[in-house]
Each structure stands twice: as structure tokens, then as C-alpha cells.
Amino acid sequence: MRHDVVQREPDLLGPEPIRPWNYIKMRRRAAGLTIEQAAKPFYQRPEHRACCEANLRTFEMSQVRVKDIRALDLPRAFPFDAGIYEMLRDLPQDEHPKLCVRCGWDEWTPQADREGGDTTWSGDLPGHCTRCEQDARRKGAL
């Protein structure tokens, strides 16, 4: 039996786009917070804790798009840009802002990297910010 070699065509669509629900999860995780920790600013009484945590879990679920993201006031819990969320939710993929594929950072948001400098785009890891590049180096992934 003869097996022919088939050359695969390159992926013309590129990497999987960052979706709105991914962006929420990426920003929460970049802040080093669990769902439980991120929910704390949103409840005053212990009996509301479970509801707030369930809401955050829902916002991070695949295919969930929050209509009025600004009303949630997510920046109370972690760095989050509602304008970027709205772009990811409403615009075609080719009009999405450039975001770090690991943490969701964008070049308009000031953020210190792990070495105390300003975060910028990585020269060694395409699609990553320097902060995530430094994390990868520390973990021995580079």
C-alpha cells in the first residue's frame, strides 16, 4: 500500500481570537485572583457571596456576552478595560485590538513588568507582553 505525503496548507486564520469571555478570565488570572477572591468586592453580606461567585463564573463561560459590561464595574476587583471587552464582543475579528495572548494586556494600559519596567511587547515570544515573557523565563519555558 502506498501512502502519499500530503502537505497541509498553512492556517490562514491565525491563532484563535480572544473572545470576550476569555478576556475576563485572562485579566482576572493576570491579577492572580481566583473567582472567590475576585468576587469579594461585590458583596457586603456573606449570604451574597455564592451569587457573586456564580455570576463571575457565568461571565467567563464560553459564548457568554455581557450586554452592559460597564455596569459590572469589574475594575473594582482586577485591571479590566470595558472598552476592550466591547470591541471583542461587537467588532469583527480583524478589528480587534492587539492583546497579549496569555494575560490580555493591551499596549494602552500601563502595567509594570516583573522587573519593574514598563510592560511592552515581547521580542522573543510573538503575541506576548514582556511581563508574560518574564514569567515564561522564570518557569524555564524559554
N, C-alpha and C positions, 0 to 999 in steps of 0.2 A: 504494500500500500504506500502510495506516495503522498507526502504532506508538503503542500506548498507554503512558503513563508508569505504571510500577509502583512504588509506594512500598515500600521494603524495611522489614521490621519490625526494630526495634532488637534487638541481640544481647542476649538475656535472660540468657545465661550469664556475661557479662562477659568480662574478659581470660582468656587461657589460664592455668590454675592452674600454680603452680610445683610441679614433680614432684620426688621425692627425688633423682633423678639430676641434675636441673637445679641443685638446691640445692648439691650437692657442687661442681659446676663453677663456680657463681656465687661461692661462698666462696673457692675456690682462685684464681679470676681477680681477685676483690676484693683478695686479698693480693698480687697482682702476680706470681704464680708460674706457670711453665709446668708441665706434667706432670713433666718431668725434674727441675725444681727441687723440686717438692713431694715427689717420691719419695726424695730424699736422706736424710731422717731414718729411713727404713725399711730401709735395707740397710747392712751393715757391710763387705761384700766386693764388689768390682766385678762379680763374676760373678752377683750377685743383682740388680744394677741393672735389667736388662731385665725381669725378672719383676715387680719392684715397679712399674715404669712401666706395664707391661701391666695389672697389677691396677688401678691408678688409672684408666687409660683405660676398663677394663671397668665400674668403679663409676659412671662418667659416661655410660655408654651408655644410650640410650633403653630404657625398660622394665626396667632392672636395679634390683632392690630388694635391698639387703643386709639379711639377717636379723639379724645381730648387729653392728650398726654401731659399737657401743661398743668392741668387740674390736679394731677397726681403729686406734683411737687417732689419728684424723685431726688433732686439735688439736696434735699434735706438729709438724705441717707448716704449718697455717694455722688461723685462727679458724673454728671449726666447732662447732655445737651438736647433739649426737646426739639430744637430746630433740626438737628441731625436726624433724630428719630422720625420727624415728619417727612424729611427728604427720603429716607429709606422706605417709609410707608407709602408715599404718594408719587414719587418720581420713577421714571423708567431707570433700569439698572445703569445705563450709560451716562446718566446724570447724577448718580450717587456720589457723595463726597468720598475722597480717599481716606480710608480708616486703617489703622493697624489691624491686621488680620487676627491678632491674638487678644488685644485688650480694647479695641475700638477707639483708641486715641485718634484725634484729628489735629492737623497742624495749626489750627486756630486756637486750640486750648492750651494755655500754659500749664506745663507739668514738669516737675523735676525728675530727672532720671535717677538711677540708683547711685550714681557717683556725684550727685549734687549739681550737675549741669542742666541745661535746658534740654528737654526731650526734642528730638528731631527724627528724621527718617534714617533707618539703618543703612549703612553702606555694605554690610555683609549679608543681611537677611532681607531679601526683597519683600516688600509689603509689611514689614515690621518697624516699629519705632525703636529708638535706641534703648529705651527702658526694657523692652522685651528682649532685645538683643543681649543686654547685660544679664538679664535673668537666664537666658539660654547659655551664656558663657559660664555662669556660676554653677549651673546644673551639668556642665560638661557636654552640652548638646552641640557646641561649636568647636 
